[in-house]
Amino acid sequence: MASNQRGSNQPPDERRGLDRRAFLRRAGLVTGGVAVGGVAGTLAERAAADPSGPGSAARNPNPLSGAAEASTASDPIEFYGRHQPGVTDRAPAQLRFLTFDLTDAGRRGGALAKVMTRLSGAAAAMMAGHWLPEQGAVTENLAPAGLTITFGFGAGLLRAAGKPVPPALNPLPALPGDALDPARGDGDLAIQVCSGDPQVVSSVARALVVLARGPLRLRWSQNGFLPSAAASRDAGATPRNLMGQLDGTDNPTGSRLEIAVWLPSQGASPGWMADGTYLVTRRIRMLLDSWQEQPTAFKEHVIGRSLSTGAPLSGGDEHTAPEFTARDRSGALAIATNAHVRLAHPANNAGATMLRRGYSFDDGFRADGQPDAGLFFQAFQVDPEQAFTPIQRRLAGSDALRRFIRHEASAVFAIPPGATRGGWVGETLLGT
């Protein structure tokens, strides 16, 4: 492994990288072709030309806290900006995650830029509430309901574009216990569609699939959901996953969120990823019948937190930092050595931090009668090789939770920066 030590004669960009790592340590994050559709293009231009229109509302800076909020026609989320939407915005209740492979037509010169121009224009229009003909009449009288559309690039897309693949986009290593289905993972292009309304998600996803035809073909898709504000007795509470556990308690906020998720505006490597992030997705099936048979005390031992309050077993409330040296009345460690929270916590992983934005899924029942349900895990981070992979290796080795889950699909995508007004996502890569 190459040494991180550098002399004092480094280029300015490399010095900024060192400064960034020093700041990470101080912050506690590191220790030790088809022509563009005419109507879609016209609507996108209309949205782009009206900065004071319905798409101009500021994004919600509060990431993932509380039940998914109901949005109205008065608060659509802006498509254009420094970062893409759908990462640190508050997560709406409904998800459709789509991935595509490039066709021969999509690999021809200029085809990628054309299709990304078209898809970006369509996304800007729909997020602003300007519905497309491809959606038909199903969106009549519907508002976007917090609609966000996010694009990600796989390694195959970069190779097709003749661009180097950054190490952060390398395939994840094989991990103990993985039972991955290649047909449900990877992909050249990813599109995440989120909204508070399932009909909006359905119609938007279908329109994007139609607009992608020719250069792209659908590879796999995944639906997901969160508790909605309408069903939550406490709209500010951390949502629970299908195991009944509060999910997202330890997500970074404030300056820690900015550093953990977004590559810097200056000195990012590669340069086209400045203000972008990397996304790891995992389809994690939960063995819910086996889990529900366990007593509450055992579940709490497995996770390391109270089932009812989410507080660490070392004491306090949900947001109290776990105390990993604390002991219970018998003298045993309050949080067991194989508890999920101990193995996954940044304090025990050299400060490695990610923004987890998972959605539950329920795809019915398998042939054996077991629920085909679990968590579509999403983690946004500056470098999966430094965050996700070492944490997952640690979990795969001894996590008490592993007997109740199965990792069935996996993917890594580069989420490029947001589009400038009138521009398109990927312009920093494909427009050069």
C-alpha positions as CSV (number, residue, x, y, z in Angstrom):
1,M,0.0,0.0,0.0
2,A,1.4,3.4,-1.0
3,S,2.5,5.7,1.8
4,N,0.4,8.8,2.6
5,Q,3.6,10.8,3.5
6,R,4.3,13.6,1.1
7,G,7.1,16.2,1.0
8,S,6.6,19.9,1.3
9,N,6.9,20.4,-2.5
10,Q,3.5,19.0,-3.3
11,P,1.3,20.6,-5.9
12,P,-1.4,22.9,-4.4
13,D,-4.2,20.4,-5.0
14,E,-2.3,17.7,-3.1
15,R,-1.6,20.1,-0.2
16,R,-5.4,20.9,-0.1
17,G,-5.9,17.1,0.2
18,L,-3.7,17.0,3.2
19,D,-5.4,20.0,4.7
20,R,-8.7,18.2,4.2
21,R,-7.5,15.1,6.0
22,A,-6.3,17.2,8.9
23,F,-9.7,18.8,9.1
24,L,-11.3,15.3,9.0
25,R,-9.2,14.4,12.0
26,R,-10.1,17.5,13.9
27,A,-13.8,17.0,13.1
28,G,-13.7,13.5,14.5
29,L,-14.3,11.8,11.1
30,V,-10.8,10.3,10.9
31,T,-8.9,9.2,13.9
32,G,-5.5,7.7,13.9
33,G,-27.9,8.3,-29.8
34,V,-31.5,9.7,-29.7
35,A,-32.5,13.3,-30.2
36,V,-33.7,15.2,-27.2
37,G,-37.4,14.9,-26.8
38,G,-39.0,18.2,-27.9
39,V,-41.6,18.5,-25.1
40,A,-39.2,17.5,-22.3
41,G,-36.7,19.9,-23.6
42,T,-39.2,22.7,-23.8
43,L,-40.5,22.1,-20.3
44,A,-37.0,22.0,-18.9
45,E,-36.1,25.3,-20.5
46,R,-39.3,26.8,-19.0
47,A,-38.2,25.6,-15.5
48,A,-34.6,26.8,-16.0
49,A,-35.7,30.2,-17.2
50,D,-37.9,30.9,-14.2
51,P,-35.7,31.0,-11.1
52,S,-38.5,32.4,-9.0
53,G,-40.9,29.7,-10.1
54,P,-42.2,26.6,-8.2
55,G,-38.8,24.9,-8.5
56,S,-36.9,27.5,-6.7
57,A,-37.6,26.6,-3.1
58,A,-34.5,25.9,-1.0
59,R,-33.6,22.3,-0.3
60,N,-34.3,21.0,3.2
61,P,-30.9,20.9,4.9
62,N,-32.1,18.5,7.6
63,P,-31.1,15.0,6.5
64,L,-33.4,12.1,7.2
65,S,-34.6,13.1,10.6
66,G,-38.1,12.1,11.5
67,A,-40.8,10.4,9.4
68,A,-41.0,11.2,5.8
69,E,-42.8,14.6,5.4
70,A,-45.8,15.2,3.2
71,S,-45.0,17.9,0.7
72,T,-47.4,20.2,-1.1
73,A,-47.5,22.0,-4.4
74,S,-45.9,25.0,-2.7
75,D,-42.6,23.4,-1.8
76,P,-41.1,21.6,-4.7
77,I,-37.3,20.9,-4.4
78,E,-34.9,22.6,-6.7
79,F,-33.1,20.4,-9.3
80,Y,-30.3,22.8,-10.1
81,G,-27.5,23.5,-7.6
82,R,-24.1,22.8,-6.3
83,H,-25.1,19.3,-5.3
84,Q,-27.6,16.9,-6.7
85,P,-30.9,16.6,-4.9
86,G,-31.9,13.5,-3.1
87,V,-28.8,13.0,-1.0
88,T,-29.0,15.3,2.1
89,D,-32.6,16.3,1.5
90,R,-35.1,14.9,4.0
91,A,-36.1,11.5,2.6
92,P,-39.6,11.3,1.2
93,A,-41.7,8.2,1.9
94,Q,-41.5,6.5,-1.5
95,L,-38.4,5.3,-3.5
96,R,-37.9,3.8,-6.9
97,F,-34.3,3.0,-7.7
98,L,-33.6,2.3,-11.4
99,T,-30.4,1.1,-13.0
100,F,-29.5,0.9,-16.7
101,D,-26.9,-0.7,-19.0
102,L,-25.6,1.1,-22.1
103,T,-26.7,-0.3,-25.4
104,D,-24.5,-0.2,-28.6
105,A,-26.3,2.9,-29.5
106,G,-25.4,4.5,-26.2
107,R,-21.7,3.8,-26.7
108,R,-21.5,5.8,-29.9
109,G,-19.9,9.2,-29.8
110,G,-22.0,11.9,-28.2
111,A,-24.8,9.6,-27.2
112,L,-24.1,9.7,-23.5
113,A,-24.1,13.5,-23.5
114,K,-27.4,13.6,-25.4
115,V,-29.2,11.2,-23.2
116,M,-28.0,12.9,-20.0
117,T,-29.1,16.2,-21.4
118,R,-32.5,14.8,-22.1
119,L,-32.9,13.0,-18.7
120,S,-31.7,16.1,-16.8
121,G,-34.1,18.3,-18.6
122,A,-37.0,15.9,-17.8
123,A,-35.9,15.7,-14.2
124,A,-35.8,19.5,-13.8
125,A,-39.3,19.8,-15.4
126,M,-40.9,17.1,-13.3
127,M,-39.3,18.2,-10.0
128,A,-40.8,21.7,-10.7
129,G,-44.2,20.1,-11.2
130,H,-44.3,20.4,-15.0
131,W,-45.5,16.9,-16.0
132,L,-44.5,15.3,-19.2
133,P,-46.6,13.7,-22.0
134,E,-44.8,10.4,-21.3
135,Q,-46.6,10.3,-17.9
136,G,-50.1,10.4,-19.4
137,A,-53.0,11.5,-17.3
138,V,-52.0,9.8,-14.1
139,T,-50.4,13.0,-12.7
140,E,-53.5,15.2,-13.2
141,N,-54.0,17.3,-10.1
142,L,-50.9,15.8,-8.4
143,A,-48.1,17.9,-7.0
144,P,-44.5,16.7,-6.9
145,A,-44.7,15.9,-3.2
146,G,-41.1,16.5,-2.5
147,L,-39.9,14.8,-5.7
148,T,-36.2,14.4,-6.1
149,I,-34.3,12.7,-9.0
150,T,-30.7,11.8,-8.6
151,F,-28.3,10.4,-11.2
152,G,-25.3,8.1,-10.6
153,F,-22.6,6.8,-12.9
154,G,-21.2,3.3,-12.8
155,A,-17.7,2.3,-13.8
156,G,-19.0,0.9,-17.1
157,L,-20.3,4.3,-18.1
158,L,-16.9,5.9,-17.5
159,R,-15.1,3.2,-19.5
160,A,-17.6,3.7,-22.4
161,A,-16.9,7.4,-22.3
162,G,-13.1,6.8,-22.4
163,K,-12.6,8.2,-18.9
164,P,-10.4,6.8,-16.1
165,V,-12.3,5.0,-13.4
166,P,-11.5,6.5,-10.0
167,P,-10.4,4.0,-7.3
168,A,-13.4,4.9,-5.2
169,L,-15.6,3.4,-7.9
170,N,-13.9,0.1,-7.9
171,P,-16.2,-3.0,-7.3
172,L,-16.7,-3.8,-3.7
173,P,-14.5,-6.8,-2.6
174,A,-16.1,-10.1,-1.9
175,L,-17.3,-10.2,1.7
176,P,-18.0,-13.2,3.9
177,G,-21.7,-14.1,3.9
178,D,-22.5,-12.3,0.7
179,A,-25.1,-14.1,-1.5
180,L,-25.1,-11.6,-4.4
181,D,-27.3,-11.9,-7.4
182,P,-25.4,-10.2,-10.3
183,A,-28.6,-9.5,-12.1
184,R,-29.8,-7.3,-9.3
185,G,-26.6,-5.3,-8.8
186,D,-24.2,-2.9,-10.6
187,G,-25.2,-0.9,-13.7
188,D,-23.9,1.8,-15.9
189,L,-26.4,4.5,-14.9
190,A,-28.5,4.8,-11.8
191,I,-31.5,7.0,-11.3
192,Q,-33.0,7.5,-7.8
193,V,-36.6,8.7,-7.7
194,C,-38.1,9.8,-4.4
195,S,-41.4,11.4,-3.5
196,G,-44.0,11.5,-0.8
197,D,-46.6,10.0,-3.2
198,P,-46.4,6.5,-4.8
199,Q,-48.3,7.5,-7.9
200,V,-45.8,10.4,-8.5
201,V,-42.9,8.0,-8.1
202,S,-44.5,5.4,-10.5
203,S,-45.2,7.9,-13.2
204,V,-41.9,9.7,-13.0
205,A,-40.0,6.4,-13.1
206,R,-41.9,5.2,-16.1
207,A,-41.3,8.5,-18.0
208,L,-37.6,8.3,-17.3
209,V,-37.4,4.7,-18.6
210,V,-39.2,5.7,-21.7
211,L,-36.9,8.7,-22.3
212,A,-33.8,6.5,-21.7
213,R,-34.8,3.9,-24.4
214,G,-32.3,3.5,-27.2
215,P,-29.0,4.4,-25.5
216,L,-30.0,2.6,-22.3
217,R,-31.9,-0.5,-21.3
218,L,-33.2,-1.2,-17.8
219,R,-31.1,-3.5,-15.8
220,W,-32.8,-3.7,-12.4
221,S,-35.1,-1.7,-10.1
222,Q,-36.0,-1.6,-6.5
223,N,-39.0,-0.1,-4.7
224,G,-38.7,1.2,-1.2
225,F,-40.7,3.0,1.5
226,L,-40.4,4.8,4.9
227,P,-43.1,5.5,7.5
228,S,-45.1,8.4,6.2
229,A,-45.9,11.5,8.2
230,A,-49.6,10.6,8.0
231,A,-49.0,7.4,9.9
232,S,-46.5,8.7,12.4
233,R,-47.5,9.7,15.9
234,D,-44.3,11.7,16.1
235,A,-43.3,13.3,12.8
236,G,-39.9,14.2,14.3
237,A,-39.0,10.6,15.3
238,T,-36.3,8.6,13.7
239,P,-38.0,6.0,11.4
240,R,-37.9,2.3,12.2
241,N,-36.9,-0.4,9.8
242,L,-38.8,-3.7,9.4
243,M,-36.9,-5.2,12.3
244,G,-38.5,-2.5,14.5
245,Q,-35.2,-0.8,15.1
246,L,-34.7,3.0,14.8
247,D,-32.6,3.4,11.7
248,G,-30.4,6.5,11.1
249,T,-29.7,7.6,14.7
250,D,-26.0,8.1,14.2
251,N,-26.1,9.9,10.8
252,P,-23.7,12.9,10.6
253,T,-25.2,16.4,10.7
254,G,-23.9,19.9,10.1
255,S,-20.2,20.3,9.2
256,R,-19.6,16.5,9.8
257,L,-22.2,15.8,7.2
258,E,-20.6,18.1,4.6
259,I,-17.2,16.6,5.1
260,A,-18.3,12.9,5.2
261,V,-20.5,13.1,2.1
262,W,-19.3,15.8,-0.4
263,L,-16.0,15.9,-2.2
264,P,-14.4,19.4,-1.9
265,S,-15.2,22.1,-4.5
266,Q,-11.4,22.6,-5.0
267,G,-8.8,19.8,-5.2
268,A,-11.2,16.9,-5.7
269,S,-9.8,13.9,-7.5
270,P,-11.0,13.4,-10.2
271,G,-11.9,17.0,-10.8
272,W,-15.3,16.2,-12.4
273,M,-16.4,14.8,-9.1
274,A,-16.0,18.2,-7.2
275,D,-19.1,18.7,-5.1
276,G,-20.2,15.1,-5.8
277,T,-20.3,12.0,-3.7
278,Y,-20.2,8.2,-4.0
279,L,-23.1,5.9,-3.3
280,V,-23.0,2.3,-2.2
281,T,-26.3,0.3,-2.4
282,R,-27.0,-3.1,-0.9
283,R,-30.2,-5.1,-1.0
284,I,-30.3,-6.6,2.5
285,R,-33.1,-9.2,3.0
286,M,-34.1,-9.6,6.7
287,L,-35.0,-13.0,8.1
288,L,-38.0,-11.4,9.8
289,D,-39.7,-14.6,10.9
290,S,-36.6,-15.7,12.8
291,W,-36.0,-12.2,14.2
292,Q,-39.5,-11.8,15.5
293,E,-39.2,-15.1,17.4
294,Q,-36.4,-13.7,19.5
295,P,-37.0,-12.1,22.9
296,T,-36.6,-8.3,23.2
297,A,-33.5,-8.6,25.5
298,F,-31.8,-10.7,22.8
299,K,-32.6,-8.3,20.0
300,E,-31.2,-5.4,22.1
301,H,-28.0,-7.4,22.7
302,V,-27.6,-8.0,19.0
303,I,-28.0,-4.4,18.1
304,G,-26.6,-2.8,21.2
305,R,-29.5,-0.4,21.7
306,S,-32.8,-0.3,23.4
307,L,-35.6,-1.6,21.1
308,S,-38.2,0.9,22.4
309,T,-36.1,4.1,22.7
310,G,-33.0,3.5,20.5
311,A,-30.7,4.5,23.4
312,P,-27.4,2.7,23.6
313,L,-27.3,0.0,26.2
314,S,-24.6,1.9,28.0
315,G,-27.2,4.5,29.0
316,G,-28.7,7.8,28.0
317,D,-31.2,8.5,25.2
318,E,-31.3,7.8,21.5
319,H,-28.7,10.5,20.7
320,T,-26.4,9.8,23.5
321,A,-23.0,8.6,22.3
322,P,-22.4,4.9,23.1
323,E,-19.9,4.3,25.9
324,F,-18.1,1.1,24.8
325,T,-16.3,0.6,28.0
326,A,-19.4,0.8,30.2
327,R,-20.4,-2.4,32.1
328,D,-23.7,-3.7,33.3
329,R,-24.5,-4.8,36.9
330,S,-23.0,-8.2,36.3
331,G,-19.7,-6.7,35.2
332,A,-20.1,-7.6,31.5
333,L,-19.8,-5.0,28.8
334,A,-23.1,-3.2,28.4
335,I,-22.6,-3.2,24.6
336,A,-21.4,-6.7,23.6
337,T,-18.2,-7.1,21.6
338,N,-20.3,-8.5,18.7
339,A,-23.1,-5.9,18.9
340,H,-23.9,-4.2,15.6
341,V,-23.6,-0.7,17.0
342,R,-20.1,-1.4,18.4
343,L,-18.8,-2.8,15.2
344,A,-20.3,-0.2,12.9
345,H,-19.6,2.9,15.0
346,P,-17.1,5.5,13.6
347,A,-15.3,5.4,16.9
348,N,-14.3,1.8,16.3
349,N,-13.6,2.3,12.6
350,A,-10.9,5.0,12.5
351,G,-13.7,7.6,12.3
352,A,-15.1,6.3,9.0
353,T,-18.5,8.0,8.5
354,M,-21.3,7.7,6.0
355,L,-24.7,9.1,5.5
356,R,-27.1,6.2,5.6
357,R,-30.3,6.8,3.6
358,G,-31.9,3.4,3.6
359,Y,-35.5,2.4,2.6
360,S,-37.4,-0.6,3.6
361,F,-38.7,-2.9,0.9
362,D,-41.4,-5.6,0.8
363,D,-41.5,-7.6,-2.4
364,G,-44.0,-10.2,-1.1
365,F,-43.0,-13.7,-0.2
366,R,-40.5,-16.2,-1.5
367,A,-41.3,-19.7,-2.7
368,D,-40.4,-21.0,0.8
369,G,-43.0,-18.8,2.4
370,Q,-40.5,-16.4,4.0
371,P,-40.9,-12.7,3.5
372,D,-38.9,-11.2,0.7
373,A,-38.4,-8.0,2.6
374,G,-35.7,-6.0,4.3
375,L,-33.6,-2.9,3.8
376,F,-32.4,-1.2,0.5
377,F,-29.3,0.2,2.2
378,Q,-27.9,3.3,0.7
379,A,-24.7,5.0,2.0
380,F,-23.3,8.3,0.6
381,Q,-19.7,9.0,1.3
382,V,-16.5,10.6,-0.1
383,D,-14.7,7.3,-0.6
384,P,-16.2,3.7,-0.2
385,E,-12.7,2.2,0.1
386,Q,-12.1,4.3,3.2
387,A,-15.6,4.2,4.8
388,F,-18.0,1.5,3.6
389,T,-15.6,-1.3,2.8
390,P,-13.7,-1.4,6.1
391,I,-16.9,-1.1,8.1
392,Q,-18.5,-3.9,6.2
393,R,-15.5,-6.2,6.5
394,R,-15.7,-5.7,10.3
395,L,-19.4,-6.4,10.3
396,A,-19.1,-9.5,8.1
397,G,-16.5,-11.0,10.5
398,S,-18.5,-11.0,13.8
399,D,-21.7,-8.9,13.7
400,A,-24.3,-10.7,15.8
401,L,-26.9,-9.4,13.4
402,R,-25.5,-11.3,10.4
403,R,-27.5,-14.5,11.2
404,F,-30.7,-12.5,10.6
405,I,-29.8,-10.8,7.3
406,R,-28.7,-11.7,3.8
407,H,-26.8,-9.3,1.5
408,E,-28.3,-10.1,-1.9
409,A,-27.2,-7.3,-4.3
410,S,-24.6,-4.6,-4.3
411,A,-23.6,-1.6,-6.4
412,V,-21.3,1.5,-6.4
413,F,-22.1,4.7,-8.2
414,A,-20.4,8.1,-8.6
415,I,-22.9,10.8,-7.9
416,P,-21.6,13.8,-9.9
417,P,-22.2,17.4,-8.8
418,G,-25.5,19.1,-9.5
419,A,-26.3,20.8,-12.8
420,T,-25.9,24.5,-13.3
421,R,-29.1,26.2,-14.4
422,G,-29.7,25.3,-18.0
423,G,-27.0,22.6,-17.9
424,W,-27.2,18.9,-17.2
425,V,-25.9,16.3,-14.8
426,G,-22.6,14.8,-15.9
427,E,-21.6,17.9,-17.9
428,T,-18.3,18.1,-15.9
429,L,-17.5,14.6,-17.2
430,L,-19.2,14.1,-20.5
431,G,-19.1,17.7,-21.7
432,T,-15.3,17.9,-21.9
